[in-house]
């Protein structure tokens, strides 16, 4: 009896592409360097719009007693209290409101009275559900710890790539990862998007996603270096990127579709995380194709590490025998 599969599947992505990525490696590298420089300039001049986690302040969650929240009237009421910058936004459902209150000039001793003013001013129409207060010492420590975590993540990934491949691959990886982090931070700085602990978590996740793409491409490059020993390096890099392109694009599109859905329907709590992840996936896919691999064309790379290692061992044995 002949077996007939019920579902044969489909594959709409062509696998015989020969897109000339290496032809544009110079332009892509220059554009990436300019974008990184602009991102650094934005972070140094405009700075990041730190959330309560990083700059201190209070977070107050309110819920209306009836009906939907009237954001405009609530903003007018709280601005009249003279408490500085008060940010108000819908949180979850239309009857939930999140109030962010900046750190008061008097420090922690003045923060609690300010929170109480907000609660008293809104008690007629809203019910207090949650209050979080972050002091300046804690916020400063969290900010430093977050930056250290991102830097340590990059260094650990570079060490792994160096150990698994070669220093040229590690240098390409560190440039690509730094590019991903800087561009994401630059976009957050330019559009004044809130940068908090969830954004740091997203950056760390982006590093893992980006290096996964980089390792896949690097593995194929190493295989082709051993397979095509006389092929010109740029042509070999182009071949390797094209051979992994279907996997790179399909994985990226799948991740982007999920992140867009979460950004739209996931609510305010994870919106900052989702946006950072969405930017990181797009930028990380670009960097794995146009930065990490093309840099090998400038740096050069050994053709076959196994042959080189065997030759080195043989030379060592010969020198010992002569001695």
Helices and strands as residue ranges (DSSP letters): G 21-24, H 25-45, E 49-50, H 52-55, E 57-64, H 71-79, E 86-90, E 96-102, H 108-122, E 126-134, H 136-164, H 167-190, E 194-195, H 197-227, H 233-265, H 271-287, I 288-292, H 294-299, H 305-322
